[in-house]
C-alpha cells in the first residue's frame, strides 16, 4: 500500500466494519475473553482500543481490562526526536503477567512501534502472549527484532504475518552472526568436517556461542569452549561442545580461534576479580594463538575490548579475519532478507 497525501485510506464505515471483524476474531482466537486485556498504544491506538473494548464487552457481556501505553523512551530512534519529546503517559491498571494482551494501534508499517511496545510490556512482566490488533497493515514483510529477553522473537512470531528475523535475543541466540562467522570460515575451509573451532571468553552471556555451536555441529566441526568457571553456563556440553581445561587446551591444534567480548553490561554481579586478572589468565595472547594450527585464523564477533579478551597486537595480526567478518555480515543479512522475500513471493 502506498500513502498518497490527502488520500483517505479508510472511512468511518470501513473502520467500524474492521473493528467489528477484529473483535469477533479476538473472541474466536482466544475462545472467549477470559484473561484477555487490551493495551492501546499512544496516541492513535488508544481511541481504537476503547472502541474495541466496547465491542468485545457487547459481544461477551463481560468487562475487559484496558491500559494505555506510551513507547517514547523505548523507541530506537529516540535520539532523532526533538530535545524535549512529548510523553503522553502510560497507565496499565492491571498485572500483565499471564494475561493475553491485545496490543492495539492504527497502522503497522516498519514494526518499529510494535517492537518498542513489546519491549515495554516485557519490562512490566510476562504475559501469556501478545496479539496485535492493527487497523491498517501497510504491508510489512519482515520485522528484524533485537530484544533483551531470551525467546522474544519466537514469542511474537506466531501472531504476525510478517517474517521475524532474530537479531539477538537476550543470552539465547544470534543466528545471523553465526551465519556470517560460518561464511568467513567457509571461505577458508574445503569442508567443516573434522575442523577444530576454539571459542574463548564470556561463554555465559554470549548468544553468539550458542548459535555457532548449533551451526558448526550440524556441519561436522568440533567445537571447544573455555572461559572462567563463573562465566560457563551449566549444561553447555549438552550442545555437543567440549569444555576445555584452559585457554591453551582450547586453542591447541585449532583451525579457527574465536574470542568473545566480556559483556560487563549484562552481568548482575562481578564474575571475576578484575579486568587485569581476566586479561592475564583468559586473554588470547600471541603465545596462546601460536598453539593453533599454522594456518589457523582469528575471529571475534565485535565489538572488542582491546587489552581484555584480545591484545590489540593480536586483534590486528596477520591471522585476524575480523574485518572480513564485518564485510560478510552485510552479505549474509542481505541474503537472509532476499530469501525471506523470495519465499513470501513464491519465487
N, C-alpha and C positions, 0 to 999 in steps of 0.2 A: 504494500500500500504506500502511495506517495502522498505526502502532505502538500496540499495546494493552498496558499494563503487565501483566506476568505471563504474556503470551501467547507461546507457543512458535512461532516462525516456521518453524523447520526442525529436525527431529530428527536424530539421528546417522545413521540410514539414508538420509534425504534428502540430508544433507550429503555422505555418501560417494558417492551416485549423482551429485550435482552435480559433485564433484571429478573423478570418472572421466570424465564427459562433457566437462568443461573440458580435461582433459589430452589427450583424443583430438582436440578441436578445435584445441588448440595445435599438435599434431603435424601435423594436416592443413593448417592455415593456413600453417605455416612449411615444409611439405614436409620434415618431419623435425625434428631438433633441432640441426643444425649452426649454430653461432654464437648459440644461444639461451642466455640466462641469466635466472635468477629473482631478483627482489628482493621481499622481504616487508616491508610497512610495519608498524612497531611500533605497538601490541603485537599486536593480534588477527590481523594479516595474516601474522605470522611463522610460527605453527604451521600455518596453511593452506598457506603457501609450502613448508614442509618436507614436508607430505603430498603436495602437488602434485609436488614434485621426485621423491619416491619413486615415484609413479605413472608419471611420464614416463620415469624410468630403467628401470622394469619393462617399459614398452611398447617402448622403443627399444634398451634394453640398453647405454646409454652414460651416463657421468657428466654431470650438468648443474650448472654453477656456480651458487651461490646466495649472495645477500647480504642484509643486514638494514639497513633504512633508518629513521632517526628524523627526523621532519619538524618537530620542535618549533619550531626557530628560523626555519622557513620559513612558519609559519602566519601568515595575515593578521590573526588575532585574538590574536596573542601577548600584546599589551598587556592583554588581558582575562583572561588566565590569572593564576594566583597569582604572588606576588612571586618565588617560587622554584619554577618549573615543573620537573616531573620529566622528566629526559632519560634515555632508555633506551639510547642509543648507536647508532652506525652502524658497520657492518662490511661493506664491499664488497671482497672479496678478489680482484677481477679488474678489468681495464680495461674501462670501459663503451663506449669508442669502437668503433663498428662493430658492436656487439652488438645482437641482437634482445632487448630487455628485456621480460620478462613481469612486470608490476607487480601484486602480489597484496595484496588487502585483503578484509575481510569484507563491508562494506556500501558501496554508492555512493548518496549522498543529495544533498547540495548540490554536490559536486565540489570542495569546499574542500581536503580531504585530498589528492585526486588532483592538483590544481593545485600544491600545495606540494611533493609528491613529485616531480613532473615538473621543477619549477624546481630542486630539489635535485640531481636527476640531471644536468640540463643544466650545472650548475656543475662537475660531475665530468668531463664530456666530451660527445661527440656520438655517441649510439647510432644504429644504422641505423633503428630505430623503437622505439616504446614501445607495448606492448599491455597492456590492462587485463584482469586475471582477478579478477572480483568474484563473491563467493558470492551476495549478495543485492542486486539493483538496486531501490532504493526508488522508482524511477520518476522519476529526474532527466530533465527535458525539455530544459533549457538550461544550458550552462556558460558563464559570462562570464569570459573569460581575458585578463588583462594580464600580459605577460611581457617580461623584459629582453632576450630573444633574438628576433631577427627570424625570422618564419616559424613560431614555436612553435604558434600555433593551427592553422595549416594542417598541421603535423606530426602533431598528435594527433587532429584531427577524423575522419580515415578509420577510426579504431579505436574510435569512440564511437557509440552510438545517439543520444545527446543532440546537440542543435544546439550549435554553438560560436560564440559572439559574440566577435569580436576587439575587445578594449577597449584595444588598443595593444600592438604587438609590436616591441620594440627601437626601431630607427630606420627601420622599414619603413612601417607604416600605422596610422591611427586612424580607421576608417571612420565610426563614429557621430559623431565630432567634425566630420568633413567634412559629414555629413548635416545636422547642426544648423546648421553655417555656411551651407550652401546654403539651408536653410529660412529663415534670417534674411535672406538676400539675396532669396529668392523673394517674401518679404512686401513687398519694395520695388521689385522689377523686374516689368515686364509680360512680359519674356522674358529669358533669359540670352544669346540670340543676339547676338553682337557686343559684349557688355558687356566692359569692361576691368577686370580684377581685378589689383591690385598686392599682392604679398606680400613683405615686407621682414624681414630678421633672420637668425636662425641656421637657414639652409636645410639645412645638412648634417645636423644632428641631429634635424630636425623630421619626425616621421611625419605630422603634420597637413598639411604642404605636399604630400606625396606623394598622400595621399587626396584632397585638394582639387583637385590638378592633374588627377587621373583623372576625378573627378566633373564639374568645371567644363568640361573639354574636351569631355566627352560631351554636355553641354548647350549647347555652341556658344560659350562665353565665351573671351575672350583672357586668358591668364594671363602676367603678368610677375613675375619674382623678382629680388631683389637682396640681397646681403649681402657681408661680407668674402670675399675670394677664398679664404682659408683655411677658410671655412665654406660653400663652394659645392661640392656633390658633383659629381664627374666624370660627365658624361653626362646631367645633369638635363634638358638641352634635348631629349633623346630622348623625353621625356614630353610634348612639344608645347608647352613653356613657352618664353618669351623671357627670356634673361638680360640684364637692364638694365645700363647703364654706371654708374649712380649711383642714390642714393635719389630724387633729383629726376626722373631719367629713368624710373624705375619708376613713380612716383606720377602723373606728368603725365597729365592727362585721364582718370584712373581713375574708374570708377563706384563702386568699393569698395576700401578700403585695409585690409590686414590686417598687423598687427605680430606677430612671433614672439618668444617668450621665448628669451633667451640661456641655453642649458642647460649651465651650468658643471659640473653633476654627471655629465654624460656625456662630458666632454672628458678625454682621456687626457694631453693636454699643452696648454699655453697657445696659443690660436689668434689672440690679439690682445694688444697690449702692455698695455692696462689698461682697466678699466671706464670711466674718464673719457674715454679716447680713443674707445672704442666709442660712447659717448653723443654725442660731438662729431661723429663722421663718419657714423654709421649710424642714429641715432635718428630717429623720425618726429616732427619738431618741428612747431609751428604753421605755420611758414613752408613746410615740406615738404607738409603736409596741404593748404595753400591752393592747391597746384598741381593738385590733383584737381578734378574737375568740381564746380560749386557745390552740387549735391545729393548729392555722394558722402558715404559714411558710413564710420566707422572700426570695425574689428573686432580682436579678439585672443582666442586660444583659452584664455588664462589658465593658471596664474596669471602676473601681470605683474610684472616687475622695474621698479618705478617709478623714473624717472630714468635708466633704461638704454635699453631699446628704445622706451619712451614716457615723456615727461614727464608728471607727474600732471595737469597742466593739459590735456593732450591726451586722456589716459585719460578724464577727466571732462567733456570738452567736449560741446557740443550734438550734434555729429555722431557721437558714440560710441553704439554699439548693443551694447556688451559685456555689459551686464546682461541684455539681451534674448536674447543667445546662451545665457546660463546658463539662462534660463527655457525656451527652446526645447529645450535639452538634455534636460530632463525629458520633454517631449512626444515627442521623437524616439526616445528609448530605450524609452519605454512602447510606442510604435508598433512598434519592432523586435521586442520581446518578444511583442506581440499577434499580429503577422503570422507569427512563427515558430510560436507555439502554434496559430494558425488553420490553418497548413499541416500541422502534425503531426496535427491532428484532422480534416483534410479538410473544413474549413469554407469 
